């Protein structure tokens, strides 16, 4: 800390010296006409020692600084990369060179001049004019040799982006993936809409919500855990295909694939069922992969995965039999409980065979699903919003796609029978009263909308963060979120219980 304070004091002193000479260390703007990548590409054919007649104007952060008497070299880093600059006192003038001599790594400058290639073959800018745009007070981390501490990288992402510019590529890629998803949805007649994030009642998933209080109306409100119920109301209202991409919030565990705030794409299509949505999920993934990467093949950790069609499909019963060697259909409740005990799997609340089946699947099967795979026909206890399986009312027409041991989506043949929906909501509400914090409350407003009639509908939710993880080879969700949620460095100072 003493070393840092010493550096800070030195830089503050330089700011005062610059101001005494009439130089503003924080001016208002700069006419940036060019970027580093464009300059490097356009002048790659120059011979060593050759100077171009083209003048450029470029700005960025000083990353290396080598003053040598009355001249000096430096590298500036902009959004697109790094570029060397060459500054001489007899070209920029004594006043500008004096500013140059007071620069530190981390300062932001703007320069203009002619492009040339040094005798060692590096494209550079021979500076004619130099402007200090921002004088940095704090030195860059680890004496400017790059940020290595993972915890600091996530906590102070801005330093990560400065010190590890390749990290930017993940977020440029993330943006391209999102653009491709939206493009494909719109090509298939889905209308992009916006629904409330702050809601009087939460629903659409089994998750513990974040709760707040709206003082003006003296009522509890919730951050949405899903977009589902509002989007279904739009289907009732006559829109046939809608989608929304935005933030959902779930007050649950934080780990390599979970963040309490995450990006979800949900889409709903009238007159589709879960079979239609399975086909659409494959096509959506393939479209985004080819659009952004030109391939459906990716490496994720030690796994090589391929999103090409068709993805394998297993019922949950068949998956447990194949990957865990347990034939669920031959077990009674007592035997199912013995299997749970054998594998140290705990269950809470009232036991049902469907709950037991789901717990076995989650514990024994999920991590074995490496290639993109659909798990279909879940137990009816797993959600209150899905139609019963045709021919087997103990199951529902639900699927979840998995890849590299992660669930990457969720979809249903959506329940549109308001009588059955009320019955299932009442079951959930009872569980909520009994202490199941992930059960959902009974939503009278949504039930009323169903009573006006919702057409047969297929619904799909895709976890965007996990999709980006798979396509960029990022094994932690924190690598694909610019600002993942982090425990405070000093947890003792964190307010609790809303205070």
Buried (B, 14 or more C-beta within 10 A) or exposed (E): EEEEEEBBEEBEEBBEEBEEEEBEBEEEEBEBEBBBBBBBEBBEEBEEEEBBEEBBBBBBBBBEBEBEEEBBBBBBBBEBBBBBBBBBBEBBBEEBBBBBEBBBBBBBBBBBBBBBBBEEEBBBBBBBBBBBBBBBBEBBBEEBEEBEEEEBBBBBBEBBBBBEBEBBEBBEBBEBBBEBBBEBBEEBEBBEEEBEEEBEBBBBBBBBBBEEEEEEEEEEBBBBBBBBBBBBBBBBEEBBBBBBBBEBBBBBEBEEBBBBBBBBBBBBBBEBBBBBBBBBBBEBBBBBBEBBBEEBEBEBEEBEBBBBEEBEBBBBBBBBBEBBEBEBEEBEEEEBBEBBEEEEBEBEEEBBBBBBBBBBBEBBBBEEBBBBBBBBBBBBBBBBBBBBBEEEEBBBBBBBBBBBBBBBBBBBBBBBEBEBBBEBBEBBBEBBEEEBEBBBBBBEEBBEBBEEEBBBBBBBBBBBBBBBBBBBEBBBBBBBBBEBEEEEEEEEEEEEEEE
